[in-house]
Amino acid sequence: MSQSRFDASGGTKQDFNAYKVDLLTKGNGARTRVIAGVIRNLDDGNGFQLITTGGHTPINIESIETMSDRVRVNYSFVGITVGTFVAVPDEALAKKGFLMGSSVANTYADIFFKKIDDVAGYITKSGGATPVFTPSATYARGIINIAWAGSTLTITHDKCYNPAGVSVQTRDNMTRAIVGSMDGTGNISYVKFFAGADTVASTPPDGTVLIFNRFGSGEVPPADIIYPSSNIWLYGVMNV
């Protein structure tokens, strides 16, 4: 669409078709170009993708590449110098503890991811010889399932990325809890109980309360960030 303005010095109109909406001129004459868009992992095997529906329109983004350790945002132009580039999670990803940062070049930006582990449970044992472990609805986060077999409590939870960040304890001085082992996937933790000074794991008495926590943080591969209704917002400014 043709744009025009009134030139006060000559009283004539000048056409500005050559100007693009995304091309801005600063007071010192330098020109800048905006990069903006929304990306999402739709869990369809194609990694992160630009969102072009629901009122979303990418600006100056040529393509998105999902790599093993990063997501690359390719621009549709070559910049001269970098003004800024930021990638931020939406409210859902932020609540789940995802962090991200960018490494920026003049033709692309790489986004790297990290996650704060935040799994916790206030778990009470009942059921006598057929143990049942129930997490508190008020004080549990990220716990998916709890199962007892033999002398081991298996806690399935949201994936955690710090293998050393685990804490277990009971509210009963006569019953000890220790970390049996941790599953290599980061989704499962094992707990064993011991009565007093015993060295053989046993079934804890009814009323035993286990306080379980996974904490810390670790780098996250993009393939693990699968929340098909959540977005990552992109914004950058480059001198051109």
Buried (B, 14 or more C-beta within 10 A) or exposed (E): EEEEEEEEEEEEEEEEEEEEEBBBEEEEEEEBBBBBBBBBBBEEEEBBBBBEEEEBEBBBBEEBBBBEEBBBBEBBBEBEEBBEBBBBBBEEBEEBBBBBEBEBEBEBBBBBBBBBBBBBBBBBBEEEEEBEBBBEEEEBEBBEEBEBEEBBBBBBBBBBBBBEBBEBBBEBEEBBBEEBEBBEEBBBBBBBBBBEEEEEBEBBBEEBBBBBBBBBBBEBEBBEBEBEEBBBBBBBBBBB
